């Protein structure tokens, strides 16, 4: 059967029994002091696979403040780089009021029932873990509908108080770094959390062994068999995380057990930058972009396995290799890949006949496969080059090779720039790409090699955020400063703003001071609309945003003046300011008898002139409307 239905994710859920999901809420605290510190991500770092974090935004705050979206999506891109390929992980995020002193976030980790091989003695798994492609064992007898993939794997509520800096750079004010907070919460959603409770009175860890998670078992080790020994270990101040050659890393294990904190963090150590991200209680002013080498050990602890290198491994493991940032391909150079010509055995997962909605589920799963498949799930033999989309699927791009050639070449400029908005980016702005080779028959030689491609800048998105507090000493009545938020800045070196005021023939331009702030401040005329356009630039070219039109902040004021010249009434519509950009035409009028409150004449204004020859002498009221639908009142004497 040629269908490569990689029904892999469910951790090899042999005997998966779908049940009502539940969740565990985790409170995150900040430290009530400021410490200016920055721990950047390594310039050279591994980018493991093709996993995408899909974000479900709840609330208007995200659209009104795109710098918030910009910061959260940047955290997702940093985090995605460290994840082996799985189905898309879905995270719901919002801002809300959180009770308690120094509470900066609250995260819900969702679970589902699952019998997991090799831990089929456990009854539950974090939903994010279920998304992992575990040894391509498939779904087994799982009965899963598409609704399973629509639900969030975790939810984060960020404190809605004004406590965050949303810049991608260092924190310049007395606030918590939002990107750092987001990275910490994403680690928890992945399962970096000790779920069992400790009783400080009876001095035991309270748990049912079958209800523990893989991380719980790895942390407790042999003590898992004895709740008293488990408590003693968890409060020893000496607990560690060590698995498969990674570690040991000291865990937070104070002498009094703290539920939701003990064994959920690394031991505080300001000199250990590798574990700083997940040390307790983030101070204000501290920005951390380095997840740390511990993350690989943690993934192994929860049974996520990194790929073997191309040409290595064997024993049924897929031939998949990661990449690193120092190996990024250039946009202006031909890219060439060759086959390592090493035979490997690999067992293809077969179609599972027990799946509910199996056609939809099958298609959803195989389109996220590590290997190149067509729309029907059939294997594509030979060489295939593809680019990762934002939805976690892959788009094949043109290349020059036949199925039996030893290498493949392609020119990055062959990628359709009109589809660039659909493509996923790394935290440096690179396209995340993959080259596949499948010989015939499939069991002989098959590989998937990930690589990064330096590319044109992303298309900026922008939105009006708010009117800034007035700080001007002159012209306060005419101008106001507004905040314009934007996102998609990774890979962008500079942004040129084109600002066009209503009635002006050409825009004036200026550069955003720091593109990583996610916003700029613009001065606009209060009474006129202003149109903005952004040009994102890097060494390969530029990408232009859609236009943003900011409506007038206050209504313009107009005065209708009239003058009687014999049988004619001349009208003039004057703006309250000397600057006048529009030419509003007066179109309809009504003349009112003020003594009897009745209309005595009505009609069309002719070039700002009304014939009043038929009116008797006296005082009249006049109502006039313009082409914009506004109405004006005045009086005149005949």
C-alpha angles and dihedrals in degrees: 000000000000096000108113095200097173095197085170110131112083089082088267087304098199103182095011109183111199113221141164109295121235134181147217120226118218124192119212121206131201126212114250098234139070123250117173105217138138127198107183126202114261113270089223111045139147120262104202113191148322106290119143128201109216112204125212106201117206121192135025094267092087096056093041092050110037090174085073092053089045091055097045094047089049089055089050091052092051090049096045091059091067098049124096112229114291136145114289113289112224121213126182115208135184143150121249146150112282122195123224138056115298094353105158102170145001121210130193117207110204122213138191133193113263137158102221127201120245088019097043089146089073120087103201141043135186109256091236089057092051088059091064119108098236111195091314092272093145132217098307107196095339116147102208130159128201090260088076090068094048096063123088118255090210141000129216127197113194119202108264093212117106095265104118138087108210097192118121087220131069119308110264098182141047094279142104117266106248096204090055093049090049092051091051092051092048089054088056093049087054088059105266089145135104105227104189123095126232124216110214091193100052090026096226136122106240112220147126104230092222091056095055124105126233091257090054091053095048093048095048096040113172091355089073089086094060121046091201093053089044091056092046090052094045091054098039097097084229104082115134142187112228127156138154097349094317118116150313092225117179113241128209103262110156121185091256113057113241112197111226091017111050109089088358094095139034120259112275110262119152091197094058106082092171092070100026094105092065101036114117125277115006115230122226113261095031118119121188124184099162112093091191139229091276089077093077091053090048092052090052090049090058091044098258107139126203118227125262119245122268110279092015136090118037129170092109097309115135117255098241129142133193125221137220136225094250090062097056114142121235122246093225098050135075113257118218130185129183133203115250087216094220119142117228132178116235131172115217116222111242129221114283110225094194099066119118111232083006098175092056093040093047092050093046091052101043094049087065093049122133087233134068113265134165125236091278095051095256118146115256108220125214123016124346126177118195142169126224117248125213090252091059097255126115131243118208114229127201117274137168114245144089124233095262101044121114096230143023132216133190138168114236090219087070088074109104105252090198088068095046091108088065095056126096120237135207121236087268093052097256121144111248107230141172137203119204132193124189121176125200120286096035094225092066106064132350132157142170118199122187121211140171125236123203105224149165115304119273120262107260120233118205139182138180110261110178149310110272123230110276112257101158120117095200136039091018090150093057109037139041135185116238132190117231115193124204140176142194097070102143108118092018118120099186141354125218116206119212109198119187120186120210110271095014115123097218135021124245117229139212138160125254106251095225119004091198092065090073095224145054134204118237131187112227136179106254096218100046135060119252126207121209131194127178128212112199113202139191136155093286100051142281140293122207125218128222116267120270117204117200109202121225110287094216130021115262116245122230133182125207113217124188135192128189116223106178108290093353131081114207118206131200127184110208126190119228090240131054091237108083120176103165132065106213112191121215110228116164132036142183126196114208130201101228094201095055101024093232137128111252099173138010137169146108125324110238111211091323091309129115123192108228098170092116094056122099120233115279144080119307139183121231130204118189131179128201136213091269092058096252121140128217132193131205141145134236139182121231 
